[in-house]
């Protein structure tokens, strides 16, 4: 095996290990944050209120 082939094999091993670690971390996050209950959505505000004037000269 030439030096270039060894370097390529080592690089591919590093990429594979990185992918495994990233996928394992994603699964761990999915399990942890999946248990956290999100807050309910905010209530819808009714339209039709009065707009206050912005008179800064008084």
C-alpha positions in Angstrom: 0.0 0.0 0.0 1.4 3.4 -1.0 1.7 6.3 1.3 -1.2 8.1 -0.6 -3.5 5.1 -0.1 -2.6 5.0 3.6 -3.5 8.7 4.0 -6.7 8.2 2.1 -7.7 5.2 4.3 -6.9 7.2 7.5 -8.9 10.1 6.2 -11.9 7.9 5.4 -11.7 6.3 8.9 -11.7 9.8 10.5 -14.8 10.8 8.4 -16.6 7.6 9.4 -15.8 8.0 13.1 -17.0 11.6 12.9 -20.3 10.6 11.2 -20.9 7.9 13.9 -20.2 10.4 16.7 -22.5 13.0 15.1 -25.4 10.6 14.6 -25.0 9.3 18.2 -25.1 12.9 19.5 -28.2 13.7 17.4 -30.0 10.7 18.8 -29.0 11.7 22.3 -30.3 15.2 21.8 -33.5 13.9 20.2 -34.1 11.8 23.3 -33.3 14.6 25.8 -35.2 17.4 24.1 -38.1 15.2 23.0 -39.0 15.0 26.7 -39.1 18.7 27.2 -42.6 20.0 26.9 -42.9 23.1 24.8 -45.1 26.0 26.0 -48.5 26.3 24.4 -48.9 28.9 21.6 -49.8 32.5 22.6 -53.5 33.4 22.3 -54.6 35.3 19.2 -55.0 39.0 19.8 -58.3 40.5 18.8 -58.3 43.2 16.1 -60.3 46.4 16.3 -58.6 48.2 19.1 -58.1 52.0 19.1 -54.8 53.3 17.9 -53.3 56.0 20.2 -52.0 59.1 18.6 -48.3 59.8 18.8 -48.4 63.6 19.2 -44.9 64.5 20.5 -45.4 68.3 20.3 -47.6 68.7 23.4 
